[in-house]
Amino acid sequence: MALPLMAVVSMLAACGGGDGASTPVTPVASATAAGKAVDGYLNGASALCDTNNNGVADAGEAVATTDAQGNFTFAPACSSTIVVSGGSSVDTGLPFKGTLKARAGSIVATPLTSLMVNAGMTAAQIASALGLPAGTDISMTDPMSNADLHKKTLAMQQIIQQVTDTLGALAQDSSPATIQAIYSQVAKAVATTLIAADPSAKLIDGGNSVSASLVSGIVQQSAANIAAASDVSLTAAKAGLGGFSANSVAALISGAIASQAEALTKTSDAGLLSLTGSLQSNPTIANAASGLAALLTGGVANKVDLTILGSALKQLSAADSGNDAAASAAMSSAIATQAQLAGVPAPAVVIGSWSQPTNYLAILNDSIEINGNVYTLKQFLSGVTLPRKPASTDTLSFAYKVIGSPIPRNAGGVMTTTVSLGVELTDTGNSGLVLQFIVDQAELSLDGNKQLSVSIPAGAKMYVFGKASGIAGANLTLTKISDNQFIQVVNNKLTVNTGIVLVHLLSQLQGQSSALLSNLKNLSGTFNTKFVVSNLNVRSETDKTGVKGLSVTVTGSGQPAVNGLGILGILTIP
């Protein structure tokens, strides 16, 4: 009820109760008790009440987790900037890689409300720049309830994310922390560019056309923001982007990005969801920039004309273009011409591969192995039955194929990253049994021979929640989990010894709930099952729908969540 009540109060206040000649003004509320995170609704995202405005969750600051409709609540109400990160879009199933912000009093956090926080744009300025009706208050309107606003919100997200991904590709650092930091600088660049533009220049005009010129300005301002940023998360990106000409990058990608955003503003309501998923998962622009990096450097900027390359990329990046033969031919010819003008070898690129993802771990043969029995991801999604009850020897395995460089290099040049792992089992029957596990730290590394290794650092913890019908839930935080060898990687096959985990859990649970302990010792039933990993680009090898953006949140106050890519399945235990 909170959202409609707040909207009604704001509308009544805006009317003012005075004479009809007064100008309606929407007041700025002092706090937000409830709101929604929207880029498509974000499920499993973290909504932070950022009392010190540093953008990160500090001790004592409230953090709420969004549900499947993007809802979050603060108690007491939040009187500071709201910062949303993580989670995945319920529309597309894709992870949200950026950051949304909203002022205190807002009932939504969206890519548009971020403009108000990042550079102080008013609702009226944003409405004007995006061709929205006068009086539209983006901080008090759920975009999902307004078709025009929804399309333009997604168009803005497309612009910000494509610029972000391209700059990350050029910097050769697409780690989640770097991408999120770049995203923030791009979002600020949007606001700065729109404020500086002539008021008559619209990013989205009355005919829903998107200005490639203003997108170009956003690209260039984004590069300037990153170069000037003090954020340590951008140290590697600043070094990686330092040799590129912002003008050249903008000339190559701006038309393509504007065209994608315009496709969203002009599509039918019925086609919006499909188009959004297609465009948000399309890496063509970033891959093209990475492949043509030699033509984008500052050293050759005054020798090349990227107009034809930009036009060809615009066609190649369209959602339904596929391997457009004419655009590919135009691109190949232009690459050779511009390389000759620049005095550099023509970049060796495979244009047809630009639409394919790069730098990820592919789940080999789209399969999962449980206790030595192999099932495809489709079989697991439909439901598999274990031949026996859980035992201390139980294992769960995934074999991976390394594509590109899915793990970024640290300052020492070592490819390593910290990931979190989440598992959730929910009984579909009458027991009401729910089990949630999160390992908050696992160090995943990749050597020069593309062999993975994993280790659990000494300070890692496992958070556990369990409940059943009529039984009080039990929360546990298990330490010293590095002493239990429950996870290993051999020949790029990651195996989790779930039996060891269960035995360790049972040994710790006895003091909390003997009734729940009994349920776990005699575990049986059919369970909806979820496995999630954070900070890692994991895909199925051939099945595009095998891996989704998912979230596991341990129930209980202040407990962590794992947002990332994972798989869903149904597991029956006899």
VENNORUR-V365494 format. One line per field, one symbol per residue. phi: phi as a letter, one per 40 degrees, with the letter a starting at -180 (. if undefined). psi: psi as a letter, one per 40 degrees, with the letter a starting at -180 (. if undefined). A space follows every 50 residues. Layout:
phi = ???
psi = ???
//
This chain:
phi = .cccccccdccccccggbccccccbcccccabcaabbbagdccgccbbcc cbfbgbcbdgccbbbcccbgcbbbbcdcbbccbbaggacccbgcccbbab bacdgcbbbadcccccccagccccccdccbgcddgcbccbbcdccbdccc ccccccdccccccdcccccccfabcdccccccdccccccdcccccccddc cbcbcccgcbcccccdcccccccccccccbcccbdccccccdcccccccc ccbcccccccccdccbccdccccccdccccbccdcccccccbdccbcccb dcbbbcdcdccccdccccdbcfccccccccccccccccccccgbccdcbb dccccccbfabccdffbbbbfgccbccccccchbbccacdbcccbbbbcb bcbgbcbcccccgccaacbbbbbbbbcccccgcbbbbbccaacbbbcccg bcababccccbbbbbaaadgbccbbbbcbfcccbcbaabbfgbcbbcccc cccccccccdccacccdccccbdahbbcbbbbbcfacbbccbccbcbbcb abbcchcgccbbbicabbabbbbc
psi = ddddddddddddddddeaieeihhhhihieihdiaihhfihhheihhhgg defeeihihehhhihiaeeeiiihhiiheihhhhiaaihedeeiiheahi iiiheieihiddddddddefiidddddddefiihehhdeehhdeehdddd ddddddddddddddddddddefgfiddddddddddddddddddddeihde hhdhadefihhddddddddddddddddeiehdeeddddddedeihddddd ddeddddddddddddeiiddedddddddddeheddddddddfddeeidde deeiheddddddddddeidedaghdddddddddddddddddefiihhgig deedeiiigihhhhefiihhfehhiiddddddhihieiiiieeiihihii hhhbgehiiadeehhiihiihihhhhheaedehhhhhhhehhhhihaeef hiiiihideiihhhhiiihehhihhihhifeeehgehihhffhhhhgddd ddddddddededhddddddddfhiahhhihhihifhhhiiddheedhihi ihhhhiheiiihhaiaiiihhhh.
//
